[in-house]
Amino acid sequence: MKIGVDTFIWTEVFTDKDIWIIKKAEELGFQAIDFAIAHPETFPTEKVIKELQGRSLQAVTSTTLNAENSLISPDKAIRENGIQSLKQLIGINKAIGSNILGGVNYAGWGCLTGKPRTEEEWSNSVNAMREAAEYAVKVHPALKICVEPVNRFETHFINTAADGVKYCKDVGTKNMAVHLDCFHMIREETSYTEAVKTCGKEFLGYVHVCENNRGIPGTGLVPFKEFFTALKEIGYSGPCVIESFDPGFEELNEQCAIWRKFADTGEELAVKGLANLREIAIEAGA
């Protein structure tokens, strides 16, 4: 099992000043690094390419859309903004050698309507995503676009593994997959094993290993041994990435309701989580 770390552990928006994080992640023993890219227009692609050279880290990315580029919007211009954002992210992924684009890439993160999703929203998002996915097939055929089911307080659109699989099937391209996150799963699924099996090897493309309170993985309620066993059973071979946030962040903490520290630093949380998850993975034979 390849355990990675999200750049959110150290920074809210990855820019030139954060290039040092790449070397630090490798020094701490992580095998993958997830570049969280909510603002692709400011991402320092060329410097990241240079810093990744000669390193063993697997690069992946995740993103969130917003009210101005949500694929579920009734406004065609806003949906087009989302398609262009995804195309820009696809280019970044190709450039840095990443074959995974995860996250809330199908709707505006935190943009709740106060109602269940509608057929119109579903059609809008699926059709817009299909355009982006078909573009990816042409320019970066190795890329998997992985949709992340998140909890009901962050979206009304895709909350469960079953939702994610249905979405991928409706988009209909072979480069669509599901991005499971343990934090969201404990709120929306009835079984970690069944959620993994619902995706299966065909549709499970990416995993975030977050604790139920976003604290140190392995110290809370998430049944990681069960989860890792299920991943092994379906033959999942992608990275399992630790994601959490520092209470000093602004935009993220408002969206994620992070009001207290779970470790003195985000780095401490990640390092202790890495040790815990390695031990659990060994117990699970993963």
C-alpha positions in Angstrom: 0.0 0.0 0.0 1.3 3.4 -1.0 0.5 6.1 1.6 0.7 9.7 0.6 0.1 13.2 2.0 -2.0 16.1 0.9 -0.4 19.6 0.5 -3.3 20.9 2.7 -1.3 19.6 5.6 1.0 22.6 5.2 -0.7 25.1 3.0 -4.2 26.2 1.9 -3.2 27.4 -1.6 -0.1 25.8 -3.1 2.1 28.5 -4.7 5.8 29.2 -5.4 6.5 29.6 -1.6 5.4 26.0 -1.0 7.7 24.1 -3.3 9.7 22.9 -0.3 6.8 20.8 0.7 7.6 18.2 -2.1 11.0 17.5 -0.6 9.6 17.4 2.9 6.9 14.9 2.0 9.5 12.5 0.6 11.9 13.0 3.7 9.0 12.1 6.0 8.5 8.8 4.3 5.4 9.4 2.2 5.2 7.8 -1.2 2.7 10.0 -2.9 1.8 13.7 -2.8 -1.6 15.2 -3.6 -1.4 18.7 -4.9 -4.7 20.4 -3.8 -5.4 22.8 -6.7 -8.5 24.9 -6.2 -6.9 27.8 -8.2 -5.2 26.3 -11.3 -4.4 29.7 -12.6 -1.8 30.3 -9.9 -0.4 26.8 -9.6 3.5 26.9 -10.2 3.5 24.0 -12.7 7.0 24.5 -14.0 8.6 24.7 -10.5 6.7 21.6 -9.4 7.9 19.7 -12.5 11.5 20.6 -11.6 11.2 19.7 -8.0 9.6 16.3 -8.7 12.5 15.3 -11.0 14.6 12.5 -9.5 12.1 11.9 -6.6 10.2 8.7 -6.0 7.0 10.5 -5.0 3.9 9.7 -7.0 2.2 13.0 -7.9 -1.6 13.2 -7.9 -4.0 16.1 -7.7 -7.4 17.0 -6.3 -9.6 20.1 -6.8 -12.9 21.8 -5.8 -15.2 23.8 -8.1 -17.2 26.7 -6.8 -20.2 28.9 -7.5 -18.5 30.5 -10.5 -17.6 27.2 -12.3 -20.0 24.6 -11.0 -21.0 22.0 -13.5 -24.5 21.7 -12.0 -25.3 25.3 -12.6 -28.4 26.2 -14.7 -26.2 28.9 -16.2 -24.4 27.6 -19.3 -21.7 30.2 -19.0 -20.9 29.0 -15.4 -20.8 25.4 -16.6 -18.5 26.4 -19.4 -16.2 28.0 -16.8 -16.1 24.6 -15.1 -15.2 22.8 -18.2 -12.4 25.2 -18.9 -11.1 24.8 -15.3 -11.1 21.0 -15.7 -9.3 21.3 -19.0 -6.7 23.5 -17.4 -6.3 20.9 -14.5 -6.0 18.1 -17.1 -3.1 20.0 -18.6 -1.4 20.5 -15.2 -1.8 16.8 -14.4 -0.2 15.8 -17.7 2.7 18.3 -17.2 3.5 17.0 -13.7 3.1 13.3 -14.4 -0.1 12.9 -12.4 -2.6 10.2 -13.5 -5.3 11.1 -10.9 -7.5 14.2 -10.7 -9.8 13.8 -7.7 -12.0 15.9 -5.5 -15.3 17.8 -5.9 -14.8 18.3 -9.6 -18.4 17.8 -10.6 -20.2 20.7 -8.7 -19.6 23.8 -6.6 -18.2 22.6 -3.3 -20.4 23.9 -0.5 -22.9 25.3 -2.9 -26.1 23.8 -1.4 -29.6 24.4 -2.7 -31.4 23.2 0.4 -33.1 20.5 -1.8 -32.1 17.1 -3.1 -30.3 17.1 -6.5 -32.5 17.5 -9.5 -32.5 15.7 -12.9 -31.5 18.9 -14.5 -28.5 19.3 -12.2 -27.5 15.7 -12.9 -27.8 16.2 -16.7 -25.9 19.5 -16.6 -23.0 18.0 -14.7 -22.8 14.7 -16.6 -22.8 16.5 -19.9 -20.2 19.0 -18.9 -18.0 16.4 -17.4 -18.3 14.2 -20.5 -16.8 17.1 -22.5 -13.9 17.4 -20.1 -13.4 13.6 -19.9 -13.4 13.3 -23.7 -10.8 16.1 -23.9 -8.7 14.2 -21.3 -8.8 11.0 -23.4 -7.2 12.9 -26.3 -4.6 14.9 -24.4 -3.8 12.8 -21.3 -5.2 9.2 -21.9 -3.6 7.9 -18.7 -5.6 10.3 -16.5 -8.4 9.1 -14.3 -10.9 11.8 -13.3 -12.1 10.6 -9.9 -15.3 12.1 -8.4 -15.3 12.4 -4.6 -18.6 11.6 -2.8 -18.7 14.1 0.1 -21.0 14.5 3.1 -24.4 16.1 3.0 -23.1 19.3 4.6 -20.7 20.0 1.7 -22.8 18.9 -1.3 -26.3 17.6 -2.1 -25.1 16.1 -5.3 -22.8 13.1 -4.8 -22.8 11.7 -1.3 -22.2 7.9 -1.6 -20.1 5.4 -3.5 -23.2 4.3 -5.3 -23.9 7.9 -6.4 -20.3 8.1 -7.7 -20.5 4.9 -9.7 -23.8 6.0 -11.3 -22.2 9.3 -12.2 -19.2 7.6 -13.8 -21.5 5.3 -15.8 -23.7 8.1 -17.0 -20.6 10.1 -18.2 -19.8 7.0 -20.1 -16.1 7.5 -20.7 -13.5 4.9 -19.6 -11.4 7.5 -17.7 -14.0 8.2 -14.9 -13.6 6.7 -11.4 -14.6 7.3 -7.8 -12.6 9.0 -5.1 -13.5 7.5 -1.7 -12.7 9.5 1.5 -13.0 7.9 4.9 -14.1 11.1 6.6 -17.1 11.4 4.3 -17.8 7.7 4.3 -18.4 7.5 8.0 -21.3 9.9 7.6 -22.9 8.6 4.4 -22.2 4.9 4.0 -23.5 2.0 6.0 -20.4 -0.2 5.4 -16.9 0.6 4.4 -16.6 -2.8 2.9 -19.7 -2.5 0.9 -18.8 1.0 -0.4 -15.5 -0.4 -1.7 -17.2 -3.4 -3.3 -19.8 -1.0 -4.9 -16.9 0.7 -6.7 -14.9 -2.5 -7.3 -11.6 -2.4 -9.1 -13.3 -1.0 -12.2 -14.5 2.2 -10.6 -12.3 2.9 -7.5 -9.7 5.2 -8.7 -8.4 7.1 -5.6 -8.6 7.1 -1.8 -8.2 9.6 1.0 -7.5 8.1 4.5 -8.9 10.7 6.8 -10.1 10.1 10.4 -13.8 10.7 11.3 -12.9 14.0 13.1 -10.1 14.9 10.6 -7.6 14.2 13.3 -4.7 11.7 13.3 -5.6 8.7 11.2 -5.9 5.6 13.4 -7.0 7.4 16.5 -10.7 7.7 15.9 -13.8 5.8 14.7 -12.8 4.9 11.1 -12.4 1.1 10.8 -9.2 1.2 8.8 -8.4 -2.5 9.1 -11.7 -3.3 7.6 -11.2 -0.7 4.9 -7.7 -1.8 4.0 -8.9 -5.4 3.8 -11.6 -4.4 1.4 -9.2 -2.5 -0.7 -6.9 -5.5 -0.9 -9.8 -7.8 -1.8 -10.8 -5.7 -4.9 -7.1 -5.2 -5.9 -6.9 -1.5 -5.4 -3.3 -0.4 -6.1 -3.6 3.4 -6.0 -2.3 5.7 -3.3 -4.0 6.2 0.1 -3.5 9.9 1.0 -3.8 11.6 4.4 -5.7 14.9 4.2 -6.4 17.3 7.0 -6.2 21.1 7.5 -4.6 23.5 9.9 -7.0 25.7 12.1 -5.1 28.7 10.8 -6.6 28.3 7.3 -9.4 30.6 6.3 -11.5 29.5 3.3 -11.1 25.8 4.0 -11.9 25.9 7.7 -15.1 27.8 7.1 -16.2 25.1 4.6 -14.9 22.1 6.7 -15.7 23.5 10.1 -12.2 23.0 11.5 -12.3 24.8 14.9 -9.6 23.0 16.9 -6.2 21.4 16.6 -5.8 17.6 16.6 -2.0 17.9 16.7 0.5 20.8 17.3 1.1 21.0 13.6 -0.4 19.5 10.4 2.9 17.8 9.9 2.8 16.1 13.2 -0.7 14.8 12.4 0.5 13.4 9.1 3.6 11.7 10.5 1.7 10.1 13.3 -1.0 9.1 10.9 1.5 7.5 8.6 2.9 5.4 11.4 -0.5 4.3 12.5 -1.7 3.4 9.0 1.4 1.5 8.1 0.9 -0.7 11.2 -2.8 -1.2 10.4 -2.0 -2.0 6.8 0.5 -4.7 7.9 -2.2 -6.2 10.2 -4.6 -6.2 7.3 -2.0 -7.8 5.0 -2.3 -4.8 2.7 
